[in-house]
């Protein structure tokens, strides 16, 4: 439902899922291709999605080449810090995201992937055809700390925030036991199982979002109801929503 702000402009609701994996992530299904993810997102009436593979941006060109006009596809990554905490990183454009991808690659251990054990790490084109395979294991920790990730992503003009903080593993809270007091982020993500009321009460100064962390198409469902109130779908607007500026905001239903 559109609303008129006290400043006189109209704010529109945009339904978003900002944590979706592709077939590049070793624990994701081969079905996670542009055509099938876009089709599923449109069926769910999503307006905004983010592509966030583990420690890699190699499939972002396939997803950013020709997305449906009805969808705003934000390039991103889910990075695993040296504390084994997951952080969602989002960027204003593909080139910036790819720059971050190269930075992370230099910080990723040289451990070789075992496809039979961890699963394939498939690189695809926009039609979903396999064009290559990432041989380095992506399910690993990079040498960036949580604070390093925040600092470096912000230098690039991106947004980053802790992923699935309600989970008992690979979250900032599970790995550190607390939210770093000087962490320069205004957002926190909870999983589909997280109780939104509990986290609103604990972290009232943050925007709380819920994302699917989808690794298969069936993970994309109606339980993810995160709505951004924006003037339009644009990078400056979504930053304002995360920071709760000029009546932009984000709400989880």
GIFEN-V351764 format. One record per residue. N is the residue number from 1. RES is the residue in one small letter. BURIAL is + if it has 9 or more other ideal C-beta (glycine too) atoms within 8 Angstrom, else -. Layout:
n=N res=RES burial=BURIAL
n=N res=RES burial=BURIAL
This chain:
n=1 res=x burial=-
n=2 res=x burial=-
n=3 res=x burial=-
n=4 res=x burial=-
n=5 res=x burial=+
n=6 res=x burial=-
n=7 res=x burial=-
n=8 res=x burial=-
n=9 res=x burial=-
n=10 res=x burial=-
n=11 res=x burial=+
n=12 res=x burial=+
n=13 res=x burial=+
n=14 res=x burial=+
n=15 res=x burial=+
n=16 res=x burial=+
n=17 res=x burial=+
n=18 res=x burial=+
n=19 res=x burial=+
n=20 res=x burial=+
n=21 res=x burial=+
n=22 res=x burial=+
n=23 res=x burial=+
n=24 res=x burial=+
n=25 res=x burial=+
n=26 res=x burial=+
n=27 res=x burial=+
n=28 res=x burial=+
n=29 res=x burial=-
n=30 res=x burial=-
n=31 res=x burial=-
n=32 res=x burial=+
n=33 res=x burial=+
n=34 res=x burial=+
n=35 res=x burial=-
n=36 res=x burial=+
n=37 res=x burial=+
n=38 res=x burial=+
n=39 res=x burial=-
n=40 res=x burial=+
n=41 res=x burial=+
n=42 res=x burial=+
n=43 res=x burial=-
n=44 res=x burial=+
n=45 res=x burial=-
n=46 res=x burial=+
n=47 res=x burial=+
n=48 res=x burial=+
n=49 res=x burial=+
n=50 res=x burial=+
n=51 res=x burial=+
n=52 res=x burial=+
n=53 res=x burial=+
n=54 res=x burial=+
n=55 res=x burial=+
n=56 res=x burial=+
n=57 res=x burial=+
n=58 res=x burial=+
n=59 res=x burial=+
n=60 res=x burial=+
n=61 res=x burial=+
n=62 res=x burial=+
n=63 res=x burial=+
n=64 res=x burial=+
n=65 res=x burial=-
n=66 res=x burial=-
n=67 res=x burial=+
n=68 res=x burial=-
n=69 res=x burial=-
n=70 res=x burial=-
n=71 res=x burial=+
n=72 res=x burial=+
n=73 res=x burial=+
n=74 res=x burial=+
n=75 res=x burial=+
n=76 res=x burial=+
n=77 res=x burial=+
n=78 res=x burial=+
n=79 res=x burial=+
n=80 res=x burial=+
n=81 res=x burial=+
n=82 res=x burial=-
n=83 res=x burial=+
n=84 res=x burial=-
n=85 res=x burial=+
n=86 res=x burial=+
n=87 res=x burial=+
n=88 res=x burial=+
n=89 res=x burial=+
n=90 res=x burial=+
n=91 res=x burial=+
n=92 res=x burial=-
n=93 res=x burial=-
n=94 res=x burial=+
n=95 res=x burial=-
n=96 res=x burial=+
n=97 res=x burial=+
n=98 res=x burial=+
n=99 res=x burial=+
n=100 res=x burial=+
n=101 res=x burial=+
n=102 res=x burial=-
n=103 res=x burial=+
n=104 res=x burial=+
n=105 res=x burial=+
n=106 res=x burial=-
n=107 res=x burial=-
n=108 res=x burial=+
n=109 res=x burial=-
n=110 res=x burial=-
n=111 res=x burial=-
n=112 res=x burial=-
n=113 res=x burial=+
n=114 res=x burial=-
n=115 res=x burial=+
n=116 res=x burial=-
n=117 res=x burial=-
n=118 res=x burial=+
n=119 res=x burial=-
n=120 res=x burial=-
n=121 res=x burial=+
n=122 res=x burial=+
n=123 res=x burial=+
n=124 res=x burial=+
n=125 res=x burial=-
n=126 res=x burial=+
n=127 res=x burial=-
n=128 res=x burial=+
n=129 res=x burial=-
n=130 res=x burial=-
n=131 res=x burial=-
n=132 res=x burial=-
n=133 res=x burial=+
n=134 res=x burial=+
n=135 res=x burial=-
n=136 res=x burial=+
n=137 res=x burial=+
n=138 res=x burial=+
n=139 res=x burial=+
n=140 res=x burial=+
n=141 res=x burial=+
n=142 res=x burial=+
n=143 res=x burial=-
n=144 res=x burial=+
n=145 res=x burial=-
n=146 res=x burial=+
n=147 res=x burial=+
n=148 res=x burial=+
n=149 res=x burial=+
n=150 res=x burial=+
n=151 res=x burial=+
n=152 res=x burial=+
n=153 res=x burial=+
n=154 res=x burial=+
n=155 res=x burial=-
n=156 res=x burial=+
n=157 res=x burial=-
n=158 res=x burial=+
n=159 res=x burial=+
n=160 res=x burial=+
n=161 res=x burial=+
n=162 res=x burial=+
n=163 res=x burial=+
n=164 res=x burial=+
n=165 res=x burial=+
n=166 res=x burial=+
n=167 res=x burial=+
n=168 res=x burial=-
n=169 res=x burial=-
n=170 res=x burial=+
n=171 res=x burial=+
n=172 res=x burial=+
n=173 res=x burial=+
n=174 res=x burial=+
n=175 res=x burial=+
n=176 res=x burial=+
n=177 res=x burial=-
n=178 res=x burial=-
n=179 res=x burial=+
n=180 res=x burial=+
n=181 res=x burial=-
n=182 res=x burial=-
n=183 res=x burial=+
n=184 res=x burial=-
n=185 res=x burial=+
n=186 res=x burial=+
n=187 res=x burial=+
n=188 res=x burial=+
n=189 res=x burial=+
n=190 res=x burial=+
n=191 res=x burial=+
n=192 res=x burial=-
n=193 res=x burial=-
n=194 res=x burial=+
n=195 res=x burial=-
n=196 res=x burial=+
n=197 res=x burial=-
n=198 res=x burial=-
n=199 res=x burial=+
n=200 res=x burial=+
n=201 res=x burial=-
n=202 res=x burial=-
n=203 res=x burial=+
n=204 res=x burial=-
n=205 res=x burial=-
n=206 res=x burial=+
n=207 res=x burial=+
n=208 res=x burial=+
n=209 res=x burial=+
n=210 res=x burial=+
n=211 res=x burial=+
n=212 res=x burial=+
n=213 res=x burial=+
n=214 res=x burial=+
n=215 res=x burial=+
n=216 res=x burial=+
n=217 res=x burial=+
n=218 res=x burial=-
n=219 res=x burial=+
n=220 res=x burial=+
n=221 res=x burial=-
n=222 res=x burial=-
n=223 res=x burial=-
n=224 res=x burial=+
n=225 res=x burial=+
n=226 res=x burial=+
n=227 res=x burial=+
n=228 res=x burial=+
n=229 res=x burial=+
n=230 res=x burial=+
n=231 res=x burial=+
n=232 res=x burial=-
n=233 res=x burial=+
n=234 res=x burial=-
n=235 res=x burial=-
n=236 res=x burial=-
n=237 res=x burial=+
n=238 res=x burial=+
n=239 res=x burial=+
n=240 res=x burial=+
n=241 res=x burial=+
n=242 res=x burial=+
n=243 res=x burial=-
n=244 res=x burial=+
n=245 res=x burial=-
n=246 res=x burial=-
n=247 res=x burial=-
n=248 res=x burial=+
n=249 res=x burial=+
n=250 res=x burial=+
n=251 res=x burial=-
n=252 res=x burial=+
n=253 res=x burial=-
